[in-house]
């Protein structure tokens, strides 16, 4: 991990990757390292691994975990589903994995099916965190524990824990990247910026936007950053279902309305990679300025990493889905073994994380949360992704490819 941190220190232009100050009651794991692929072991090590797998299978008690993912239409959810399934199965659990095609009714039906199948734990990445209350009430009545994965599930007391990344910090890192690239602490400006936020149904989207906006607010208030469209609220720049096509259309309209002549767009701050992809397409086709605007993103999608190499996107905030799956596995194992997970559990994690018992109120209860730490990727530190084992260079050593079985 020291090598990994050193790589980050060398390449990442942002100074601190600590979790946002709003998370109180938190404890940090003492050691952090990304998940990596490993080569085949010696015969002795293979025997030891087989013995370990047998122990895991025995400790799992033949239990079944139901995993509900939102959709296969976004690359990141395919990665999440794959790593969750593989890690739980490696630990000896049976896995029932469902993708719900971004349809809230289908996701409710999928989860009801898992309840009927008498799974022992539900792991849910909600399409819309406000639409699952009745279904999860049924899960609670059936004695099935629920872990909210990546997205907080709202308005229910049936959720036991929340595992995600520090979502406010994702946006904060994007804003700080813009600050540093434009040298806002020393340059007078003014510079023009436009925001593209995420899906209103995704509870995380507001955290991303607020983290970015808060990081830049002092410069907006001082007039160093202007927003010609006047769209300064999340609701004005939200993108339904994180759609690339919607982000493309919205940015085309913004460019036509506010940048039709010689107005210069300096920053297109996008909350994630799918929206950044559409915004970059709009800039390529419709922007009349001579400069190359800063474009931010999040997730490390393959198409966006290609855009970073080609200079069409400036950065992405990366969240290691294998690490998130690993933390989720440890939390789930503790629940399934009858324990009550708390801050002491983070000592078992192989990824850096905090334990937060104050920040994530779902409207009914404050959900205890395990929050992993994201980090910034630019064209200068793409090897950091390769070091995770989840990406590799292509045959020309120019672009990155995913090592996942499905993307």
Beta strands, then each sheet from edge to edge (+ up, - down):
strand 1: 64-69
strand 2: 94-99
strand 3: 121-124
strand 4: 145-149
strand 5: 159-165
strand 6: 191-196
strand 7: 225-226
strand 8: 267-270
strand 9: 294-295
strand 10: 316-318
strand 11: 353-356
strand 12: 369-372
strand 13: 375-377
strand 14: 391-393
strand 15: 400-402
sheet 1: 2+ 1+ 3+ 4+ 5+ 12+ 11-
sheet 2: 7+ 6+ 8+ 9+
sheet 3: 10+ 13-
sheet 4: 14+ 15-
end
